[in-house]
Amino acid sequence: MRPRPPIQGRGIFSGTGLIITGLAATLAALVFPIWSYADRSGTGVDVLNAQTVSTQYGPLSALDREFVTKVRLAGLWELPAGQQAQTKGTTEAVRTAGRHLVEGHTFLDERVRTVASQLGLALPNEPNEQQQGWLSELDAAQGEQYDWKFANILRLAHGRVFSVVAQVRASTRNSLVRELADDANTTVLDHIKILEATGFVDFDALARDMAAGSTPPITRSPGPPGPTADPGSAVPVAPSAYPTYTLPPAAASPPPVD
């Protein structure tokens, strides 16, 4: 009995099936990443759209509101820290830096309270827990240890807020927040320079701390409170009755320790 010849149609059908399956898999591979990206939550655009509110000065994002709050919080602890440096600092450079902090945050606090009032945003009236801890560290320090702590704690804090200012200035769609970011940028940069001019800043430690505290990825976390009809009144920060000094320009480095 002669062997039965192969059925040609079966081979053709099998080959066609493989081709169709392959094309379907390729199409799925192309479509799936697009679908999965569009559907996932927590992307920057997703968070921006979900937490932005409309105002007469332009859209107000969660980042904008966080920035306004941070400017206020900075003044609540950095102004008293600057006042303290004018009495506890052991060098003229440290006392000069304290003077800059007082003047800069007196100006910024007036600006941020005005902006918050126009946007209907409530502001804190006390430093946060971390900032209170920094003030406690400065209260306990004496002599050159105080100078070192003052320069490094304040320089680290200003470096962190400086990156927030840049991000807000580059991305905000709100005209009031944009103007506040301009003022904050000028003030914070002045403070960074005057703190570095004390000669006490440890740049190696600063770089490590900045890297350790880098901004985490965006998540779908609740944004700061939005505008309200009754935001309350923010108590102005103002210098206390500390003694005043005639301060020379900041020194490039601290005097040698005997």
Buried (B, 14 or more C-beta within 10 A) or exposed (E): EEEEEEEEEEEEEEEEEEEEEEEEEEEEEEEEEEEEEEEEEEBEEBBBEEBBBEBEBBBBBBBBBBBBBBBBBBBBBBBBBBBBBBEBBBBBBBBBBBBBBBBBBBBBBBBBBEBBEEBBBBBEEEBEEEBEEBBEEBEEBEEBEBBBBBBBBBBBBBBBBBEBBBBBBEBBBBEBBBBBBEBBBBBBEBBBEBBBBBBBBBEEEBEEBEEEEEEEEBEEEEBBEBBEEEBEEBEEBEBEEBEEBEBEEBBEEBEEEE
